[in-house]
C-alpha cells in the first residue's frame, strides 16, 4: 500500500490535530448510548410509564446501533470513509434535539432508534479511515486514543446527562448533546481531510451480498458476540446501579450516584496500554485476561453487600473492558479485512 508523502514536522502536527478531533467525535457520538441511563426515572415520571418501558429508550438505541454497523460499513466502501463520518455526524446533530421535543414515550423510543442508526456511521468507519489515511507509525497511537475515547464516553455520557438533568429539565440533555454533535461535524469538516482514496467499484447490492459470508467466519462471529455481551452487560450494570443504589440500604443521592459513576474512570487506565500488552503477550491472551477480569469484577459486584466493595469491583469490571475493547477492534479489523491494502490513502 502506498504511504502518504509527508514533511515530518508539518504532518506530525496535522495528524495530531486530526487525531484530537476524531477522539472528541468518539466521545460525543458513543456517549449517546449512555445518556439515557441516568434518565430512567425522569422519563418514567414525565411520560407516566413504568421504569421497564422507559428503559426502552436505551435498548432501542443499542439495537439500532448494532444494526447500523452492518449497514454503514459497506456504504463507506462505496461512498468513502469521510463522507459517511461527516454526514452521519451532521444527521446525528439534527436528530438528537428532536428527542427533547418528544411528547410521547413511544415517539422518543422511535427517535432513539433513528439516533442509534445515525451514530453507527462513526465507530466502524473511523478505524478504517485511520488505517487507510495514517502512516504506520501514527496508526497504533491514534487507534488507542480513539478506543480510549469510546470507553471514556461510557462514563462521560452518564456524568453529562446527570449534570445537565440536575440543573435543567431532562430535555436539555438532548438539546445540548445535539449541539455537541453539530460541533463535532463542524470540526470534522474543518480539520479532518477527505483523503485521496480509490473507492470500490462494486455496487452497494454486491457489497451487502457479501455480508452473510462474514457470519460464516466463526472467529469474527465470536468477536461480535463478545462485543454485544460487553455492551449489554455494561448498560445493564449501570441501569441496576441507577435503580438499586438510590434505594435502601444504600439510598444514594444524585450527587453520590454521580461519584459512583465517575469512579469507573479509574478502571480505564489500562486502555492506552492494550496495544503494547497485546504485542507483548499476544491478542488471544489479552482477550482471555480481559474477559476473566470483567467477569470476575461483574460477578463480585453482584455479590457485594457494601458500597466500597461494590464500587471497587465495578472498577475491576471496567478495567477488564478497557483491555477487551482495543483488542477486539484490532481483531475484528484483521478478520474482516478492512480493505486498507486495496486503497491508496493521502492526507493533503
LOGU-658436 format. One line per field, with one value per residue (C-alpha): residue in three letters; residue number from 0; x, y, z. Coordinates in Angstrom, 2 decimals. Example, Ala and Ser with C-alpha at 12.3 -4.5 7.8 and 13.67 -1.06 7.14 Angstrom:
code ALA  SER
pos 0  1
X 12.30  13.67
Y -4.50  -1.06
Z 7.80  7.14
# end
This chain:
code UNK  UNK  UNK  UNK  UNK  UNK  UNK  UNK  UNK  UNK  UNK  UNK  UNK  UNK  UNK  UNK  UNK  UNK  UNK  UNK  UNK  UNK  UNK  UNK  UNK  UNK  UNK  UNK  UNK  UNK  UNK  UNK  UNK  UNK  UNK  UNK  UNK  UNK  UNK  UNK  UNK  UNK  UNK  UNK  UNK  UNK  UNK  UNK  UNK  UNK  UNK  UNK  UNK  UNK  UNK  UNK  UNK  UNK  UNK  UNK  UNK  UNK  UNK  UNK  UNK  UNK  UNK  UNK  UNK  UNK  UNK  UNK  UNK  UNK  UNK  UNK  UNK  UNK  UNK  UNK  UNK  UNK  UNK  UNK  UNK  UNK  UNK  UNK  UNK  UNK  UNK  UNK  UNK  UNK  UNK  UNK  UNK  UNK  UNK  UNK  UNK  UNK  UNK  UNK  UNK  UNK  UNK  UNK  UNK  UNK  UNK  UNK  UNK  UNK  UNK  UNK  UNK  UNK  UNK  UNK  UNK  UNK  UNK  UNK  UNK  UNK  UNK  UNK  UNK  UNK  UNK  UNK  UNK  UNK  UNK  UNK  UNK  UNK  UNK  UNK  UNK  UNK  UNK  UNK  UNK  UNK  UNK  UNK  UNK  UNK  UNK  UNK  UNK  UNK  UNK  UNK  UNK  UNK  UNK  UNK  UNK  UNK  UNK  UNK  UNK  UNK  UNK  UNK  UNK  UNK  UNK  UNK  UNK  UNK  UNK  UNK  UNK  UNK  UNK  UNK  UNK  UNK  UNK  UNK  UNK  UNK  UNK  UNK  UNK  UNK  UNK  UNK  UNK  UNK  UNK  UNK  UNK  UNK  UNK  UNK  UNK  UNK  UNK  UNK  UNK  UNK  UNK  UNK  UNK  UNK  UNK  UNK  UNK  UNK  UNK  UNK  UNK  UNK  UNK  UNK  UNK  UNK  UNK  UNK  UNK  UNK  UNK  UNK  UNK  UNK  UNK  UNK  UNK  UNK  UNK  UNK  UNK  UNK  UNK  UNK  UNK  UNK  UNK  UNK  UNK  UNK  UNK  UNK  UNK  UNK  UNK  UNK  UNK  UNK  UNK  UNK  UNK  UNK  UNK  UNK  UNK  UNK  UNK  UNK  UNK  UNK  UNK  UNK  UNK  UNK  UNK  UNK  UNK  UNK  UNK  UNK  UNK  UNK  UNK  UNK  UNK  UNK  UNK  UNK  UNK  UNK  UNK  UNK  UNK  UNK  UNK  UNK  UNK  UNK  UNK  UNK  UNK  UNK  UNK  UNK  UNK  UNK  UNK  UNK  UNK  UNK  UNK  UNK  UNK  UNK  UNK  UNK  UNK  UNK  UNK  UNK  UNK  UNK  UNK  UNK  UNK  UNK  UNK  UNK  UNK  UNK  UNK  UNK  UNK  UNK  UNK  UNK  UNK  UNK  UNK  UNK  UNK  UNK  UNK  UNK  UNK  UNK  UNK  UNK  UNK  UNK  UNK  UNK
pos 0  1  2  3  4  5  6  7  8  9  10  11  12  13  14  15  16  17  18  19  20  21  22  23  24  25  26  27  28  29  30  31  32  33  34  35  36  37  38  39  40  41  42  43  44  45  46  47  48  49  50  51  52  53  54  55  56  57  58  59  60  61  62  63  64  65  66  67  68  69  70  71  72  73  74  75  76  77  78  79  80  81  82  83  84  85  86  87  88  89  90  91  92  93  94  95  96  97  98  99  100  101  102  103  104  105  106  107  108  109  110  111  112  113  114  115  116  117  118  119  120  121  122  123  124  125  126  127  128  129  130  131  132  133  134  135  136  137  138  139  140  141  142  143  144  145  146  147  148  149  150  151  152  153  154  155  156  157  158  159  160  161  162  163  164  165  166  167  168  169  170  171  172  173  174  175  176  177  178  179  180  181  182  183  184  185  186  187  188  189  190  191  192  193  194  195  196  197  198  199  200  201  202  203  204  205  206  207  208  209  210  211  212  213  214  215  216  217  218  219  220  221  222  223  224  225  226  227  228  229  230  231  232  233  234  235  236  237  238  239  240  241  242  243  244  245  246  247  248  249  250  251  252  253  254  255  256  257  258  259  260  261  262  263  264  265  266  267  268  269  270  271  272  273  274  275  276  277  278  279  280  281  282  283  284  285  286  287  288  289  290  291  292  293  294  295  296  297  298  299  300  301  302  303  304  305  306  307  308  309  310  311  312  313  314  315  316  317  318  319  320  321  322  323  324  325  326  327  328  329  330  331  332  333  334  335  336  337  338  339  340  341  342  343  344  345  346  347
X 0.00  1.36  2.04  1.50  4.45  4.95  7.10  7.65  7.11  4.08  2.37  3.10  1.18  -1.57  -2.05  -2.13  -4.95  -6.87  -6.49  -7.68  -10.79  -11.59  -11.16  -13.57  -16.03  -15.76  -16.60  -19.60  -21.03  -20.67  -21.82  -25.24  -25.58  -25.36  -27.07  -30.46  -29.19  -29.47  -32.79  -34.81  -36.86  -37.23  -38.60  -40.91  -42.31  -42.53  -44.47  -46.25  -44.71  -43.15  -39.36  -39.13  -40.82  -38.69  -35.62  -36.66  -35.01  -31.65  -32.32  -33.76  -30.55  -28.35  -30.10  -30.24  -26.59  -25.56  -27.65  -26.12  -22.65  -23.77  -25.45  -22.77  -19.53  -20.37  -21.73  -18.37  -16.68  -18.79  -19.02  -15.77  -14.99  -15.02  -18.48  -20.08  -18.48  -19.28  -22.87  -23.50  -22.33  -24.45  -27.52  -26.90  -26.73  -30.09  -31.88  -30.76  -32.53  -35.80  -35.80  -36.16  -39.32  -40.96  -44.37  -44.87  -42.56  -43.18  -42.02  -38.93  -38.06  -38.51  -36.27  -33.68  -33.59  -33.05  -30.38  -28.66  -28.57  -27.01  -24.42  -23.40  -21.88  -18.87  -17.31  -16.75  -15.76  -13.23  -10.95  -10.82  -10.22  -7.18  -5.88  -6.17  -5.10  -2.48  1.14  2.00  3.92  0.85  -1.90  -1.46  -1.41  -4.43  -6.45  -5.51  -6.62  -9.92  -10.56  -9.97  -12.46  -15.04  -14.51  -14.45  -17.71  -19.45  -18.82  -18.71  -22.13  -23.69  -21.95  -23.02  -26.62  -26.75  -25.27  -27.50  -30.70  -29.79  -29.57  -32.24  -35.01  -34.11  -34.95  -31.86  -29.70  -30.75  -30.66  -27.08  -25.93  -27.29  -25.30  -22.16  -22.80  -23.12  -19.87  -18.19  -19.45  -18.10  -14.69  -14.59  -15.39  -12.69  -9.82  -10.29  -9.29  -11.22  -8.07  -7.49  -8.90  -9.84  -13.37  -14.56  -16.41  -18.67  -22.33  -23.93  -26.03  -22.87  -21.28  -24.32  -24.46  -21.01  -22.26  -23.66  -20.23  -18.84  -21.16  -19.54  -16.29  -16.58  -13.84  -15.46  -18.89  -17.31  -15.77  -19.16  -20.86  -18.26  -18.81  -22.58  -22.23  -19.94  -22.27  -25.39  -23.67  -22.32  -25.69  -27.33  -24.89  -25.41  -29.17  -29.20  -26.96  -29.49  -32.39  -30.90  -28.32  -30.93  -32.94  -32.17  -29.75  -27.58  -30.04  -27.53  -28.28  -27.94  -24.54  -23.31  -24.53  -22.59  -19.46  -20.02  -20.21  -17.11  -15.16  -15.38  -12.89  -10.15  -10.72  -9.92  -6.27  -5.25  -6.83  -3.90  -1.57  -3.73  -1.76  1.59  0.26  -1.09  2.27  3.99  1.62  -0.50  -4.07  -5.57  -4.07  -5.13  -8.64  -8.80  -7.38  -9.87  -12.82  -11.72  -11.16  -14.52  -16.40  -14.76  -15.48  -19.11  -19.80  -18.18  -20.09  -23.34  -22.43  -21.15  -23.02  -21.06  -20.76  -16.92  -16.64  -19.31  -17.57  -14.18  -15.48  -17.17  -13.75  -12.27  -15.03  -14.35  -10.60  -11.34  -13.42  -10.66  -8.40  -11.05  -12.27  -8.97  -8.04  -11.45  -11.28  -7.90  -9.06  -12.25  -10.33  -7.85  -10.54  -12.77  -10.00  -10.69  -9.59  -6.66  -4.39  -6.65  -6.78  -4.22  -4.58  -3.21  -3.58  -3.41
Y 0.00  3.38  5.60  9.36  11.51  13.88  16.54  15.24  18.46  19.67  16.32  15.31  18.41  17.76  14.14  15.22  17.69  15.09  12.55  15.06  15.87  12.19  11.43  14.26  12.86  9.40  10.85  12.78  10.02  6.98  8.86  8.84  5.18  6.08  9.46  7.88  5.61  8.31  9.50  6.33  7.59  11.06  9.62  7.28  10.21  12.56  10.08  8.24  4.97  2.02  2.02  -1.04  0.80  3.88  1.65  1.05  4.38  2.74  -0.63  0.96  2.93  -0.07  -2.43  0.14  1.00  -2.65  -2.99  0.20  -1.33  -3.82  -1.13  1.56  -0.40  -1.45  2.04  3.56  1.17  2.64  6.32  6.75  6.96  10.73  11.38  8.66  10.04  13.68  13.25  10.81  13.38  16.07  13.79  12.97  16.67  17.28  14.20  14.38  17.65  16.19  13.77  16.74  17.75  14.32  14.47  10.70  7.95  5.82  8.69  9.20  5.49  5.55  8.62  6.89  4.07  6.58  8.27  4.90  4.29  7.72  7.14  3.85  5.73  6.76  3.93  1.30  3.93  5.92  2.94  2.10  5.78  5.75  2.51  3.93  7.52  7.48  6.38  3.15  4.93  7.00  4.38  2.47  5.60  7.09  3.88  3.57  7.13  6.71  3.38  5.19  7.84  5.12  3.80  7.15  8.08  5.33  7.26  10.75  10.29  9.41  12.26  14.72  13.52  13.56  17.06  18.60  16.96  18.00  21.68  21.78  19.64  16.23  17.58  19.78  16.64  16.06  19.74  20.18  16.78  17.65  20.88  18.93  16.58  19.57  20.98  17.60  17.67  21.19  20.25  17.19  19.34  21.86  19.69  16.10  15.83  13.66  11.87  10.63  7.13  4.74  3.62  0.18  -0.08  -2.80  -1.86  -1.47  -4.54  -6.57  -5.27  -6.14  -9.60  -10.21  -9.65  -13.17  -14.61  -12.80  -14.78  -17.97  -16.78  -18.30  -16.15  -12.97  -14.01  -14.76  -11.28  -9.72  -11.78  -10.67  -7.03  -7.39  -9.10  -6.36  -3.59  -5.20  -6.05  -2.51  -0.90  -3.44  -2.78  0.98  0.59  -1.54  1.00  3.72  1.68  -0.04  2.34  5.05  2.69  1.41  0.19  2.45  5.33  7.39  10.94  12.06  13.59  10.40  8.28  10.56  9.90  6.14  6.56  8.78  6.16  3.90  6.14  4.63  1.28  2.71  3.35  0.15  1.09  3.11  0.20  -2.52  -2.39  -2.75  -5.58  -7.38  -7.04  -8.46  -11.28  -11.82  -10.83  -14.15  -14.00  -10.38  -11.23  -14.04  -11.83  -9.05  -11.46  -13.06  -9.68  -8.32  -11.48  -11.57  -7.90  -8.11  -11.27  -9.83  -6.55  -8.52  -10.22  -7.10  -6.01  -2.83  0.24  0.48  -3.16  -2.73  0.35  -1.40  -4.44  -2.24  -0.64  -4.14  -4.94  -1.75  -2.48  -5.77  -3.97  -1.39  -4.26  -6.02  -3.20  -2.21  -5.87  -6.68  -3.71  -4.89  -8.49  -7.56  -5.29  -8.06  -10.72  -8.59  -7.33  -3.61  -3.14  -1.00  -2.82  -2.05  1.68  4.39  6.95  10.51  13.33  16.66
Z 0.00  -0.97  2.01  2.21  1.26  4.16  5.73  9.29  11.26  9.30  9.09  12.68  13.79  11.24  12.29  15.95  15.20  13.17  15.98  18.59  16.53  15.98  19.70  20.51  17.95  19.51  22.93  21.62  19.41  21.66  24.77  23.08  24.12  27.78  28.21  28.93  31.72  34.42  32.95  33.55  36.49  34.96  31.71  33.61  35.59  32.60  30.47  33.32  32.23  34.01  34.53  32.27  29.40  29.97  29.70  26.09  25.28  25.95  24.33  21.14  20.60  21.36  18.94  16.14  16.77  16.37  13.18  11.81  11.89  9.26  7.16  7.10  6.80  3.18  2.48  3.42  0.99  -1.81  -0.82  1.08  4.78  5.26  3.72  5.85  9.03  8.26  7.11  9.95  12.50  10.83  10.85  14.50  15.30  13.63  15.01  18.65  19.64  18.32  21.27  23.60  21.74  22.04  23.73  23.85  25.10  22.00  19.79  21.96  21.73  17.94  17.68  19.85  17.30  14.48  16.59  17.09  13.33  12.75  15.49  13.87  10.94  13.01  15.03  12.29  9.75  11.76  12.39  8.68  7.90  10.21  8.69  5.18  5.80  8.57  8.17  10.04  12.79  13.69  13.41  16.67  18.82  17.04  17.36  21.02  21.77  19.91  21.67  24.96  23.81  23.20  26.71  28.48  26.76  28.73  31.95  30.45  28.84  32.18  34.02  31.32  31.46  35.27  35.45  32.77  34.04  37.58  36.64  33.92  32.53  31.05  27.60  27.70  27.69  24.08  23.10  24.31  23.06  19.64  19.69  20.56  17.62  15.26  16.68  16.04  12.44  12.00  13.39  11.13  8.11  9.02  10.26  9.06  5.38  2.98  1.89  -1.62  -1.76  -4.53  -3.76  -4.66  -7.98  -6.66  -6.35  -2.94  -3.64  -4.27  -1.07  1.01  -0.54  0.93  4.49  5.07  4.30  7.34  9.58  8.34  9.93  13.41  14.89  13.60  14.92  18.29  18.40  17.60  20.31  22.84  21.83  22.17  25.55  26.84  25.68  27.16  30.45  30.77  30.12  32.43  35.28  35.28  34.85  38.00  39.76  38.90  40.25  43.28  44.72  45.23  47.47  50.99  52.25  50.07  49.46  47.48  46.47  42.85  43.65  45.33  42.41  40.07  42.13  41.78  38.01  37.94  39.90  36.85  35.04  37.22  35.53  32.11  32.90  31.10  27.77  26.30  27.06  25.49  22.23  23.99  26.15  23.08  21.34  24.41  25.36  22.23  21.40  22.47  25.96  26.41  25.23  27.78  30.52  29.78  29.81  33.09  34.73  33.54  34.55  38.00  38.62  37.49  39.50  42.63  42.21  42.14  45.41  47.16  50.26  50.98  48.76  48.74  47.67  45.00  43.58  43.70  41.83  39.22  38.61  38.15  35.66  33.68  33.77  32.03  29.41  28.88  27.80  25.74  23.52  21.82  21.35  19.85  17.48  16.25  15.86  14.00  11.63  10.83  10.41  8.22  6.03  6.06  2.51  3.53  1.16  -1.79  -1.26  -1.76  1.05  1.11  3.58  1.75
# end
